[in-house]
Amino acid sequence: MSIDRIRESIATAARKAGRDPDEVTLIAVSKVQPEARVLPVLEAGHRVFGENRVQEAQGRWGALAPRFPGTEIHLIGPLQTNKARAAMELAHAIHSLDRPRLAETLARLAQERGACPELFVQVNTGAEPQKAGVLPDDADGFVARCRDLDLPVMGLMCIPPAEQDPAPHFAALREMAARNGLAELSMGMSGDFETAIAQGATHVRVGAAIFGARG
Ligand SMILES: *Cc1c(COP(=O)(O)O)cnc(C)c1O
């Protein structure tokens, strides 16, 4: 589907929920996609992209971003501590802050650099053993810890279990954000971004529906 069609779907979902479409940022998830699919989206004027691997993102956007001023990279994949510095140099936002050691590393680097990307705490709303993210019961404490470290935590992020209705997970994330005074919600992918918008998403991460299936 074209990026314009996705934007229309986002706007429709937002209005249906009584929300302003401008409250929803579309992150076009370009991970693994060939440049031939990414270029038309840049040329159509879109500037906000999601990547899940630091090295892959550096390889692509180091050359591409300077050609398209205003390009913002959102890192949405698990982040290893030893990639934190590169991630901070590259990213406008990191959506996968999920453990104390990473928080401490980011805080140290932020101090050193005098700047830090916007941060989202990833919550494992389904408490799935194989999935990244803090457990729901640990979220409030972890957000408080990040604030103690002066990290710019803007919101929460989740990826609901694949086989479940995502709506209750999105609703739970919204409640967690509200009670922690966090305004941003990174939730919703190709299959469920409309549901996420109905539940308050401010950032949707859409890949396949824009670029086609990943090879
Ligand atoms: C790959 C990915 C997406 C995009 O998924 P699609 O189903 O292609 O829209 C969104 N969020 C995260 C964290 C991802 O890894």
The ligand as an ORCA input file, in Angstrom:
! r2SCAN-3c Opt
* xyz 0 1
  C       9.254     -4.947     12.430
  C       8.616     -4.167     13.514
  C       7.474     -3.381     13.267
  C       6.776     -3.314     11.937
  O       6.052     -4.485     11.721
  P       5.052     -4.628     10.469
  O       4.208     -5.788     10.820
  O       5.912     -4.837      9.275
  O       4.274     -3.371     10.372
  C       6.976     -2.640     14.329
  N       7.551     -2.656     15.544
  C       8.644     -3.399     15.809
  C       9.230     -3.370     17.175
  C       9.210     -4.187     14.811
  O      10.292     -4.928     15.091
*
